[in-house]
Amino acid sequence: MEESLNRRYYRIFGWMRRYSQFCRLSYLFAVKRILIVEDDSALSGSIASHLERDGYACVRAYDAHMALKVFQNEEVHLVMLDINLPGMSGIELCRQLRERNAQIPILMITAFGDIDTKMEAFSCGADDYLVKPFHFREMSAKVRVFLKRAEQAPALAEIIDGGMLKMDPNRKTVRREGKEVNLTPKEYNLLEYLLKNRGRVVSKEELARNLWDTNYGVTANTIEVYINFLRNKIDKGFDHKYILTKPGFGYYISPAGS
C-alpha cells in the first residue's frame, strides 16, 4: 500500500515537473504544444518522446480533470485523447473540449476499432482516430497534417450573444429562444449591425451608409420598412422586444428586452 502511494506521488511530482518545463520551453521557442491525455503512462511517454523528436512540446495528462485544467490555463494546438479514461470518459471530455474550442484538432486513440466506437468519437467532435497498436510514423503524419490544416484555417467568428437572441456569423443563422429565424441577407446584415453596436443608438443615416450601396439612394422609409421586417421575425409573439426605437435618433438593441 505504501509502495503504491509512493509510486503515485512520484508520478504526480514527475508530471508537475515536466509540465513546468513544458510551459517554460514552449513559450520560449513558440513551438506547437500537444496535450496527450492517456492514463497508460508507458504509452503516454512513448507518444511524447516521438512527438518531441519531431520538434513539438508535449504535456501529459492522465485523466479528464487534469486535461481540462491544462486546456483552460495553457495554449494547446492539438489534443491526443484516449477514449478509455478513469472517471470522465474520453468521449465526454472530447465533447467538452470541443465546446471550449471549435477549431483545435482532436485525435482519438483507443484499443477499439469498431465502426460504432469510431462514429461515436466523430459525433462528439474528434477529427481523426488512431487504433492501438498504431505506428508512430502514422501518428506523426496525422499530427503534422492537422496542425498545418489548423494554421491555414480562417479564424471562426464568435457567436454574437444577445441573451435569448443569438447570431452565428459562421453559419449565418439567427435563433430566438433556440428556434431558428429565417432572414434575408439584408435583414441579416441589418440585425448583425445592430447587435454589434449594442449599447448605443444607431441612426438611419449610419445604417444607410454602412449597409446600402451609396448609389442606391436609400431613403428613411426604406430603413423603416426593413426594421419592420425584422421586428415581425424577431419580436412578434414575444413579450420581450429586442429591436427598439429612440424617437428622433434611431434604433438600438435591448439586451434583456422590455
C-alpha positions as a Markdown table, in Angstrom:
| # | Residue | x | y | z |
|---|---|---|---|---|
| 1 | Met | 0.0 | 0.0 | 0.0 |
| 2 | Glu | 2.8 | 2.4 | 1.0 |
| 3 | Glu | 4.7 | 1.5 | -2.2 |
| 4 | Ser | 1.6 | 2.2 | -4.3 |
| 5 | Leu | 1.2 | 5.6 | -2.7 |
| 6 | Asn | 4.9 | 6.4 | -3.3 |
| 7 | Arg | 4.6 | 5.5 | -6.9 |
| 8 | Arg | 1.5 | 7.7 | -7.3 |
| 9 | Tyr | 3.4 | 10.6 | -5.5 |
| 10 | Tyr | 6.4 | 10.3 | -7.8 |
| 11 | Arg | 4.1 | 10.1 | -10.8 |
| 12 | Ile | 2.3 | 13.3 | -9.9 |
| 13 | Phe | 5.5 | 15.0 | -8.9 |
| 14 | Gly | 7.1 | 14.0 | -12.2 |
| 15 | Trp | 4.1 | 15.3 | -14.2 |
| 16 | Met | 4.3 | 18.7 | -12.4 |
| 17 | Arg | 8.0 | 19.0 | -13.1 |
| 18 | Arg | 7.5 | 18.1 | -16.8 |
| 19 | Tyr | 4.6 | 20.4 | -17.0 |
| 20 | Ser | 6.6 | 23.3 | -15.7 |
| 21 | Gln | 9.4 | 22.6 | -18.1 |
| 22 | Phe | 6.9 | 22.3 | -20.9 |
| 23 | Cys | 5.5 | 25.8 | -20.2 |
| 24 | Arg | 8.9 | 27.5 | -20.0 |
| 25 | Leu | 10.4 | 25.9 | -23.1 |
| 26 | Ser | 7.3 | 26.1 | -25.4 |
| 27 | Tyr | 6.7 | 29.8 | -24.6 |
| 28 | Leu | 10.4 | 30.5 | -25.2 |
| 29 | Phe | 10.6 | 28.9 | -28.6 |
| 30 | Ala | 7.0 | 29.3 | -29.7 |
| 31 | Val | 6.7 | 25.6 | -30.7 |
| 32 | Lys | 3.4 | 23.8 | -31.2 |
| 33 | Arg | 2.0 | 22.4 | -27.9 |
| 34 | Ile | 0.3 | 19.0 | -27.9 |
| 35 | Leu | -1.8 | 17.8 | -25.0 |
| 36 | Ile | -1.6 | 14.0 | -24.6 |
| 37 | Val | -4.5 | 12.6 | -22.5 |
| 38 | Glu | -3.7 | 8.9 | -21.8 |
| 39 | Asp | -3.8 | 7.0 | -18.5 |
| 40 | Asp | -1.2 | 4.4 | -19.6 |
| 41 | Ser | 2.0 | 6.2 | -18.5 |
| 42 | Ala | 4.2 | 4.0 | -20.7 |
| 43 | Leu | 2.3 | 4.7 | -23.9 |
| 44 | Ser | 1.9 | 8.4 | -23.0 |
| 45 | Gly | 5.6 | 8.6 | -22.5 |
| 46 | Ser | 6.4 | 6.9 | -25.8 |
| 47 | Ile | 4.0 | 9.2 | -27.7 |
| 48 | Ala | 5.5 | 12.3 | -26.1 |
| 49 | Ser | 9.1 | 11.1 | -26.9 |
| 50 | His | 8.3 | 10.6 | -30.6 |
| 51 | Leu | 6.5 | 13.9 | -30.9 |
| 52 | Glu | 9.2 | 15.8 | -29.0 |
| 53 | Arg | 11.7 | 14.3 | -31.5 |
| 54 | Asp | 9.6 | 15.9 | -34.2 |
| 55 | Gly | 10.0 | 19.3 | -32.6 |
| 56 | Tyr | 6.8 | 19.6 | -30.6 |
| 57 | Ala | 6.3 | 20.4 | -26.9 |
| 58 | Cys | 4.2 | 17.8 | -25.1 |
| 59 | Val | 2.3 | 17.9 | -21.8 |
| 60 | Arg | 0.8 | 14.7 | -20.5 |
| 61 | Ala | -2.5 | 14.4 | -18.5 |
| 62 | Tyr | -3.7 | 11.1 | -17.0 |
| 63 | Asp | -7.4 | 11.9 | -16.6 |
| 64 | Ala | -10.1 | 14.4 | -17.7 |
| 65 | His | -9.7 | 16.7 | -14.7 |
| 66 | Met | -6.0 | 17.2 | -15.3 |
| 67 | Ala | -6.6 | 17.7 | -19.0 |
| 68 | Leu | -9.3 | 20.3 | -18.5 |
| 69 | Lys | -7.0 | 22.2 | -16.2 |
| 70 | Val | -4.2 | 22.3 | -18.7 |
| 71 | Phe | -6.6 | 23.2 | -21.5 |
| 72 | Gln | -8.1 | 26.0 | -19.6 |
| 73 | Asn | -4.8 | 27.6 | -18.4 |
| 74 | Glu | -2.4 | 27.0 | -21.3 |
| 75 | Glu | -2.4 | 27.4 | -25.0 |
| 76 | Val | -2.6 | 24.0 | -26.7 |
| 77 | His | -2.5 | 23.4 | -30.5 |
| 78 | Leu | -3.6 | 19.8 | -30.7 |
| 79 | Val | -5.1 | 17.1 | -28.4 |
| 80 | Met | -4.4 | 13.4 | -28.4 |
| 81 | Leu | -7.1 | 11.8 | -26.4 |
| 82 | Asp | -7.7 | 8.2 | -25.2 |
| 83 | Ile | -11.3 | 7.1 | -25.1 |
| 84 | Asn | -10.9 | 4.9 | -22.0 |
| 85 | Leu | -10.0 | 7.2 | -19.2 |
| 86 | Pro | -10.6 | 6.8 | -15.4 |
| 87 | Gly | -13.6 | 8.9 | -14.3 |
| 88 | Met | -14.9 | 11.0 | -17.1 |
| 89 | Ser | -14.7 | 9.2 | -20.5 |
| 90 | Gly | -12.7 | 10.4 | -23.4 |
| 91 | Ile | -15.9 | 10.8 | -25.4 |
| 92 | Glu | -17.3 | 13.2 | -22.8 |
| 93 | Leu | -14.0 | 15.0 | -22.4 |
| 94 | Cys | -13.8 | 15.4 | -26.2 |
| 95 | Arg | -17.3 | 16.9 | -26.2 |
| 96 | Gln | -16.3 | 19.4 | -23.5 |
| 97 | Leu | -13.1 | 20.4 | -25.2 |
| 98 | Arg | -14.9 | 20.9 | -28.5 |
| 99 | Glu | -17.4 | 23.2 | -26.7 |
| 100 | Arg | -14.5 | 25.3 | -25.5 |
| 101 | Asn | -12.7 | 25.4 | -28.8 |
| 102 | Ala | -14.4 | 24.6 | -32.1 |
| 103 | Gln | -11.1 | 24.6 | -34.1 |
| 104 | Ile | -8.5 | 22.7 | -32.2 |
| 105 | Pro | -7.6 | 19.3 | -33.8 |
| 106 | Ile | -8.5 | 16.3 | -31.6 |
| 107 | Leu | -7.1 | 12.9 | -32.4 |
| 108 | Met | -8.6 | 10.0 | -30.5 |
| 109 | Ile | -6.6 | 7.0 | -29.6 |
| 110 | Thr | -8.1 | 3.7 | -28.4 |
| 111 | Ala | -8.0 | -0.1 | -28.5 |
| 112 | Phe | -11.4 | -0.3 | -30.1 |
| 113 | Gly | -11.6 | -0.1 | -33.9 |
| 114 | Asp | -15.2 | -1.0 | -34.5 |
| 115 | Ile | -17.3 | 1.4 | -36.6 |
| 116 | Asp | -19.8 | 2.2 | -33.7 |
| 117 | Thr | -16.9 | 3.5 | -31.5 |
| 118 | Lys | -15.5 | 5.5 | -34.4 |
| 119 | Met | -18.8 | 7.1 | -35.2 |
| 120 | Glu | -19.3 | 8.0 | -31.5 |
| 121 | Ala | -15.9 | 9.7 | -31.5 |
| 122 | Phe | -16.6 | 11.6 | -34.6 |
| 123 | Ser | -20.0 | 12.7 | -33.3 |
| 124 | Cys | -18.5 | 14.2 | -30.2 |
| 125 | Gly | -16.1 | 16.3 | -32.2 |
| 126 | Ala | -13.0 | 14.2 | -32.9 |
| 127 | Asp | -11.1 | 14.9 | -36.1 |
| 128 | Asp | -9.5 | 11.6 | -36.6 |
| 129 | Tyr | -8.8 | 8.2 | -35.0 |
| 130 | Leu | -5.8 | 6.0 | -34.1 |
| 131 | Val | -6.4 | 2.4 | -33.2 |
| 132 | Lys | -3.9 | 0.8 | -30.8 |
| 133 | Pro | -1.4 | -0.5 | -31.6 |
| 134 | Phe | -0.5 | 2.1 | -34.1 |
| 135 | His | 2.7 | 3.0 | -35.9 |
| 136 | Phe | 4.4 | 6.2 | -34.6 |
| 137 | Arg | 5.2 | 7.3 | -38.2 |
| 138 | Glu | 1.4 | 7.3 | -38.9 |
| 139 | Met | 0.8 | 9.2 | -35.7 |
| 140 | Ser | 3.4 | 11.8 | -36.6 |
| 141 | Ala | 2.0 | 12.2 | -40.1 |
| 142 | Lys | -1.6 | 12.8 | -38.8 |
| 143 | Val | -0.3 | 15.3 | -36.3 |
| 144 | Arg | 1.6 | 17.2 | -38.9 |
| 145 | Val | -1.3 | 17.3 | -41.3 |
| 146 | Phe | -3.8 | 18.5 | -38.7 |
| 147 | Leu | -1.5 | 21.2 | -37.3 |
| 148 | Lys | -0.8 | 22.5 | -40.8 |
| 149 | Arg | -4.6 | 22.5 | -41.6 |
| 150 | Ala | -5.3 | 24.4 | -38.4 |
| 151 | Glu | -2.8 | 27.1 | -39.3 |
| 152 | Gln | -4.4 | 27.6 | -42.7 |
| 153 | Ala | -8.0 | 27.6 | -41.4 |
| 154 | Pro | -9.6 | 31.0 | -41.1 |
| 155 | Ala | -10.5 | 32.0 | -37.6 |
| 156 | Leu | -14.1 | 31.4 | -36.6 |
| 157 | Ala | -16.1 | 34.4 | -35.6 |
| 158 | Glu | -17.6 | 34.3 | -32.1 |
| 159 | Ile | -21.3 | 33.8 | -31.6 |
| 160 | Ile | -23.0 | 37.2 | -31.1 |
| 161 | Asp | -24.9 | 36.7 | -27.9 |
| 162 | Gly | -27.9 | 39.0 | -27.2 |
| 163 | Gly | -29.3 | 36.8 | -24.4 |
| 164 | Met | -32.1 | 34.8 | -25.9 |
| 165 | Leu | -31.2 | 36.2 | -29.3 |
| 166 | Lys | -28.1 | 34.6 | -30.8 |
| 167 | Met | -26.4 | 35.1 | -34.1 |
| 168 | Asp | -23.8 | 32.7 | -35.6 |
| 169 | Pro | -21.7 | 34.6 | -38.2 |
| 170 | Asn | -20.1 | 31.4 | -39.4 |
| 171 | Arg | -23.3 | 29.7 | -40.3 |
| 172 | Lys | -25.2 | 32.9 | -41.0 |
| 173 | Thr | -28.0 | 31.8 | -38.7 |
| 174 | Val | -30.1 | 33.6 | -36.1 |
| 175 | Arg | -32.0 | 31.9 | -33.2 |
| 176 | Arg | -34.6 | 33.4 | -30.8 |
| 177 | Glu | -35.0 | 31.3 | -27.7 |
| 178 | Gly | -33.5 | 28.3 | -29.5 |
| 179 | Lys | -35.7 | 28.5 | -32.6 |
| 180 | Glu | -34.1 | 29.4 | -35.9 |
| 181 | Val | -35.3 | 32.6 | -37.6 |
| 182 | Asn | -35.1 | 32.8 | -41.4 |
| 183 | Leu | -33.8 | 36.1 | -42.6 |
| 184 | Thr | -33.0 | 37.5 | -46.0 |
| 185 | Pro | -29.3 | 38.7 | -46.5 |
| 186 | Lys | -30.3 | 42.3 | -46.0 |
| 187 | Glu | -32.3 | 41.6 | -42.8 |
| 188 | Tyr | -29.4 | 39.5 | -41.5 |
| 189 | Asn | -26.9 | 42.3 | -42.2 |
| 190 | Leu | -29.1 | 44.9 | -40.5 |
| 191 | Leu | -29.6 | 42.7 | -37.4 |
| 192 | Glu | -25.9 | 41.9 | -37.3 |
| 193 | Tyr | -25.0 | 45.7 | -37.4 |
| 194 | Leu | -27.4 | 46.4 | -34.6 |
| 195 | Leu | -26.2 | 43.6 | -32.4 |
| 196 | Lys | -22.5 | 44.5 | -32.9 |
| 197 | Asn | -23.4 | 48.1 | -31.8 |
| 198 | Arg | -25.3 | 47.1 | -28.7 |
| 199 | Gly | -25.3 | 49.7 | -26.0 |
| 200 | Arg | -25.8 | 52.7 | -28.4 |
| 201 | Val | -28.4 | 54.1 | -30.7 |
| 202 | Val | -27.7 | 53.7 | -34.4 |
| 203 | Ser | -29.2 | 56.4 | -36.7 |
| 204 | Lys | -30.9 | 55.7 | -40.0 |
| 205 | Glu | -28.1 | 57.7 | -41.8 |
| 206 | Glu | -25.5 | 55.4 | -40.3 |
| 207 | Leu | -27.4 | 52.3 | -41.3 |
| 208 | Ala | -27.8 | 53.6 | -44.8 |
| 209 | Arg | -24.1 | 54.5 | -45.0 |
| 210 | Asn | -22.9 | 51.1 | -43.8 |
| 211 | Leu | -25.4 | 48.7 | -45.2 |
| 212 | Trp | -26.6 | 50.1 | -48.5 |
| 213 | Asp | -24.8 | 51.0 | -51.7 |
| 214 | Thr | -24.3 | 54.7 | -51.8 |
| 215 | Asn | -25.5 | 54.7 | -55.4 |
| 216 | Tyr | -28.8 | 53.2 | -54.4 |
| 217 | Gly | -30.1 | 56.3 | -52.8 |
| 218 | Val | -31.8 | 54.6 | -49.9 |
| 219 | Thr | -34.5 | 56.6 | -48.1 |
| 220 | Ala | -35.5 | 56.8 | -44.4 |
| 221 | Asn | -38.7 | 54.9 | -45.4 |
| 222 | Thr | -36.6 | 52.0 | -46.8 |
| 223 | Ile | -34.8 | 51.7 | -43.4 |
| 224 | Glu | -38.1 | 51.7 | -41.6 |
| 225 | Val | -39.5 | 49.0 | -43.9 |
| 226 | Tyr | -36.6 | 46.7 | -43.1 |
| 227 | Ile | -36.8 | 47.4 | -39.4 |
| 228 | Asn | -40.4 | 46.4 | -39.6 |
| 229 | Phe | -39.5 | 43.2 | -41.4 |
| 230 | Leu | -37.0 | 42.4 | -38.7 |
| 231 | Arg | -39.4 | 43.1 | -35.9 |
| 232 | Asn | -42.0 | 40.8 | -37.4 |
| 233 | Lys | -39.5 | 38.0 | -37.5 |
| 234 | Ile | -37.6 | 38.6 | -34.3 |
| 235 | Asp | -40.0 | 40.2 | -31.8 |
| 236 | Lys | -43.5 | 39.2 | -32.9 |
| 237 | Gly | -45.2 | 36.9 | -30.5 |
| 238 | Phe | -42.7 | 37.6 | -27.7 |
| 239 | Asp | -43.2 | 39.8 | -24.6 |
| 240 | His | -39.6 | 40.9 | -24.7 |
| 241 | Lys | -38.7 | 43.2 | -27.6 |
| 242 | Tyr | -35.2 | 43.4 | -28.8 |
| 243 | Ile | -35.4 | 46.0 | -31.7 |
| 244 | Leu | -36.3 | 49.3 | -30.1 |
| 245 | Thr | -36.7 | 52.9 | -31.4 |
| 246 | Lys | -35.3 | 56.1 | -29.9 |
| 247 | Pro | -37.7 | 58.6 | -31.4 |
| 248 | Gly | -35.8 | 61.2 | -33.5 |
| 249 | Phe | -32.4 | 59.4 | -33.1 |
| 250 | Gly | -32.6 | 55.8 | -34.4 |
| 251 | Tyr | -32.7 | 52.2 | -33.3 |
| 252 | Tyr | -31.0 | 50.1 | -30.7 |
| 253 | Ile | -30.9 | 46.5 | -29.3 |
| 254 | Ser | -32.4 | 45.9 | -25.8 |
| 255 | Pro | -30.2 | 43.1 | -24.3 |
| 256 | Ala | -32.9 | 42.0 | -21.8 |
| 257 | Gly | -35.9 | 43.1 | -23.8 |
| 258 | Ser | -38.6 | 45.5 | -22.5 |
